[in-house]
Amino acid sequence: MFHRLVPRAGPPVPITIDGEPVEAQTGDLLITAILTHRPHLRRFEFAAGMRAGFCLMAGCQDCWVQLADGRRVRSCSTPVEAGMAVIIGEDPQDA
């Protein structure tokens, strides 16, 4: 999991991950918001295992996540928005 070393200025940004309310910080990218609360972004679609991003600069396709509104976005280049609902679909004990 990511660990925040320095808090960002600004109000917290409420989002949900698999229905669980969490707070991101103003200016966070979605990958940061997810990985400060979970050890991975999503399940690997071709084998057993989890994915947590690879290049972290929008070049590798590994950080795509599904949002409840139907969008599929690159979490490493998408700023958080209040009310975003991320769907990872994991068992809570995997987190």
ABEGO torsion letter per residue (X at the ends): XBBBABBBBEBBBBBBBGGBBBBBBBGBBAAAAAAAABABABBBAABBEBBAEAAGAGAAGAABBBBAAGBBBBAAABBBBBGBBBBAGBBAAAX
